[in-house]
Amino acid sequence: MSEKLNNAKNLYIRGIQDGEIEEVLSCYMGESYTQHSTGVGGGKEGFKAFFIDFFKRNPKRDIQIIRAIEDGEFVFLHVLQNLNDGSIKWITMDIFRADNNGRIVEHWDVIDAYPEKIVKEDPILGEFSIKDLEKNDCNKKRVRLFLTEVLQNKESDKYYDYVSEDIIEHSQWLQDKNIDFKTAADKFGIYYDFVFKVIGEGNYVVAYSQVIVEGKAYAIFDLFRLENGKIVEHWDNREIVPSREELTNSGKF
């Protein structure tokens, strides 16, 4: 395990689960820390203040890191937070940026509630196996082209050039509406306003984007699994982009 991955995981396990905030600040974060999480203040002090209150509200915390991928200075974690004996469950998708020493210096996330009822596929739990490392750059390019050509430029005739017809779909929103990505894009006017970041490791690629859905701006994480150049599995999290007046830090992006 790399130092940056170890530090990102410890931020969750030692910090958010075990409550060792001072340990996180001194051992796993760099000299500076830029925060993009909704509702959390900027810097190390903002992180500390938020989670001191979080611990009071959630005395029982169980954190499961379901998936982790690394790409250059970035780490992606796919996390299930089980709080207060299951009375609250959150699915979190996070990207951490590390400095040259592997210390965490910047963080982005999108948080969704874990559903009370599973429609078809669980939105986070399941298998995870990284392979095809030699295809990493190619797979990232395929995902970026899919997002820009099909979901930004509306070239819907190219959809199945990138997506398998028997894709395994974990998106809560798509499962609730019993539609696929292509139908949703056409029906709800989904527009990928900008693709902020794409990272990957082998057969897994993560994209973080601002997406317009029915006139509202969302921050959306898409996690894709690819085989033979096509998307065969998809997870996502979505969160309304706060207005400028609501920001407590530098914003979602």
N, C-alpha and C positions, 0 to 999 in steps of 0.2 A: 504493500500500500504506500502510495506517495505521501510526502509530508503534507501537501495541500489537501489531499483527500482525507487524511487523518485529522487535520485541523477542522475541516468542514464538518466531518462527522462528530467530532468532539464538541463543536459549537452546539450541535443539537443534543447529544447524549449527556455530556458533562454539564452543559449550560442549561438548555431548556428543560431536559428531563430531570437532571440531578440538582439543578439550582445553583451550580457553582459558577456564578457570574464573574467573580474576580479572577478565577482561574481562566475563564474564556478570554477576558480582556487582556490578561498578562501573558498567556501562553499560546493562544491560537489566533489572535488578531494581530495585525501589523500596527505600526505607529499611528496610522490614521484608519478610519473606517467610514466608508460612504454607504449610507442606508437608502434603499428605495422601497422598502416594505410599507404598505399603507398603514398609517396610524402610529408608526414607530419614529421617534425623534431622530435627528441626525447625530452622527458620531457615536463614540463609545458611551458617552453619558446618556444619549437618547436610548440606546440599546439597554443599558442598565436600568434606567427609570421605567421603561416599558415592562421589562420582565420581572422586576420586583413587584409591580402591581399584578402582572399575569400570574405569579406564583400564589398570591393571596386569593385570587379568583379561582385558581385551579390547583388545589393542593395535591391532587393525585394525577400523575403524568406518566404515560407510557408512550415512548417514541419508537416507531419501527421505520428504519431506513430500508425501503423496498428495492430501490434501484439507485445506482451511482455510476456516473460516467465522467471521464476526464478528457480534456482537450486543451493542450497548451496551458495557459495560466488559469483556465476555468474548470470548475467542478459543478456538475449538476446532481442534485439529490431529489428523489421522489419519495415523499415521507408521509406516513400515516400517524397522526397524533390522536391518541386515545386519552381523553381527559375525564377525570372524576368518575372512574369506573364505567366509562362508556356513555355518560350522559351527553358528552360533546365529542364529536369526532371530526377532525379536519384532514383534508388531503392538501399537502403543500408541494409545490414544485419550486425549486430554488436554483439559482445560479450564483456561485461564489467566485470572485476573482481574487487570486493570490499574488503576493509579491514574490520577489526572487528567492525568498527564504521559505516560501510555502505558507506564509501567514496570510490570513484572510483580511482583505482591505476594502472589499466592496460586495454588496449583496442585493440581488433582485429576487422577488418571489411573486407568486399568485396562489391564493388560497381559496379552496372550495370546501363546502361541507360534504362529509361522507353521507350518502343517502340512507334513509331509514329502510328503504326497500330497493333491492337490486332488480332492475328491469330485465337485464340479460347477462351482460358481462360485468364483473366487478370493476369499478373504476380505478382501482390501484393494485389490488392483490393479484398475484400470479407469478409465473416463471420469469426468470431473467438470466440470460446467458449471452455474454458479449463474444462475438466471433467476427470473422471477415475484416480484421484490422487493416488489411491491405486495401480495402475498399473504402476506407474512411473518407478521404477527400471526395471521391466519386459520389458516395451516398449523400454527403452534405450538399454537393452541387445539385443532385437530383431533387432534394427537398426544397432548396432555394428556388430552383426552376419551377417546381410544382406550385409553390406559394405565389411566385410572381406571375408566371404565365397563366395559370388556371384561376387562382383566387384573387389576383390583383388585376391582371389584364383581361379577365373574363373569357379566356380561350377554352371554354368548357368542352369543346370537341377533343381536347388533348387530355382530359381527365384520366382516362384509362391507359394512357401512355405512362402514367406515373403511379397509378393506384390499382392494386389487385381487385378483381371483381368479387373475391370472397374475403375481403379485408375483415379482420377481427376488430370490432369497434367498441371502445371502452368509454367514449364520451358520454357523460350523463345527459347532456343537453340533446345530443342526437338520438340517444336511446329513448329518452322521454318522448320525443316527437316521432319516433319510429321512422326516421329518414336517414339517408346517407349524406356525406359531406357535399356531394355534387348537388343533390336536390335542395339541401339547406342553403347553399350559396345562391341558387337561383330564386328560391322562394322567399328568403328573408333578406336578400340584398347584402349578403356578407361581402365586405370589401376589406382586403388586407392593406390598410392605409400605409404602413411601413413595416418591414421585417427588420427588427432591431438587432437581433443576434442569432446566429446559427452555430451550434457546436455539436460534435459527435464523437463517438468511439465505435468504430467498426460498423455493426449493423443497426446501431441506435443513433438517431439524430434528434436534437431538440431545437425548436425554433421559438423565439420570444418576439411577439409582434403586437402592434396596436391594430385592432380590427374594429371596423364599424359594422354593427348589427342593428338593423332597424333604426338607424340614425343615432345610436349611442356608441360611444367609444369604450372598448374593452381592452384590457391587457390580457393577452392569451398566451399560455404556454401550450405548444403542441409537441408531443413526444411520438416519434415514428420508429417502427421497426421495419427494416427493409430486407428483402431477399431478391437476388438477381435484378437489382435496379428498380424494384417496385415496392411501394408501401404496402405491407401486409398486416400491420397492426398499428392502432392509433389510440393515444390517451390525450386528454387535454384538461386544463383548468382555465377558468375565465373569471375576471373581476372587473367591475366598472372602474374606469380611470377617474380618480378623484378630480374635482375642480381645483383650480389654482388656490382658491380660498381655503380649501380643506387640507392642503398639503402640510405635513409636519416635517418633511425633509425635502430633498431635491427632486422628488417625483418618481413615477414608476419606471421611467427610462433614463 
